[in-house]
Amino acid sequence: MTARGRGNLWRWGRAVLWVWAWLTLGGLGVAQGGVGHIQVQAEPGVQVFLDDTFVGLTREAVGGLVIPNVPAGPHTLRLVKEGFYPQEGAITVETGRVLVYRVERFALKLRITEEGEAVVGEPKAQVGTLIIQCLPIECVIDIPLLEVHGYRKTGVRWKAEGVPAGVYDLTVRGLGRRVEQRVGVCSGSEVMVLQGHTGAVRSLVFSSDGTLLATGGFDCTIRLWEVGTGRERAVLKGHADLIYGVAFSPDGARLASASSDRTVRLWALGAAEAPAVLEGYGDGGLQSRWAAARGGARGRRGARLEGELGGDRERHATMRVWT
């Protein structure tokens, strides 16, 4: 065979070898390389389903789960975690590639149930009743927030019904005197229970800003309460008998208390000083109130504590406190 013939044979043989290699290796690539892999990145304990078939649980060691040799093409992944809403996503696997699927944060599945039948209608307003009772004398009542101005009362009992629950300032004028008071109207529903007194509570009063409540009772103590939380702030001791009356000063810095031990005590709240004591009053105690006052040395501001001495109200007392 000539050299030229041997060269042509080599070229044809090499061509046939390339065709054989392509067919063999290419076919093998189609048979074995038409798959890909999926790496699911998720917290441990998530159940993984591929096309509705369970394939495993995610593990902390591998940061999730690896699903090998997945046929190339479209698939559906479903991730399930107990107590949470499942996740589902459509994916496409490519031949010889690794698809990374990151699981989103699971949404908590709430178990919501309803009981009873719904009442159709408008919500019921929280209202109560305000009662003013005193001697059958003519007096004038003012309650600005309720649009009550100059109402003349001649009976023993004055009652306003359907009053929205809340706190109101009222003024009563009669017999040349003026009484100012802050009162609370509730809807009848229990808000909280204040426990601490060991005997019956005889008197109570709110501070002018509504943040404190003072109570006095048969256990000879006065207790200060935080209205918002119900927490007992202080216990004031000193009286030797039951306490009939308590009253805050207008600025809330002092508290007056009247007792059947025939004394009135004036407490400086927030200070360590001992209370001022007025002795020799009647057995009925001092039914006291504070009023703004001006006077004293150099026209200093202050307050006036007034009240009736004794249960039969035979005497009237005034104590002035200057700041």
HUQUI-V980062 format. One record per helix or strand. SS is the DSSP state (~ for helix, > for strand). FROM is the first residue (numbers start at 0). LEN is the number of residues. Records with the same first field share a line. If there is no record, write none. Layout:
# HUQUI-V980062
SS=FROM-LEN, FROM-LEN
This chain:
# HUQUI-V980062
~=2-31, 143-3, 296-3
>=34-7, 46-4, 52-5, 58-1, 63-8, 72-8, 83-1, 86-7, 97-5, 107-1, 126-7, 138-5, 147-6, 156-8, 165-9, 176-9, 200-6, 211-6, 220-6, 231-6, 242-6, 253-6, 262-6, 275-4, 285-9, 300-9, 314-8
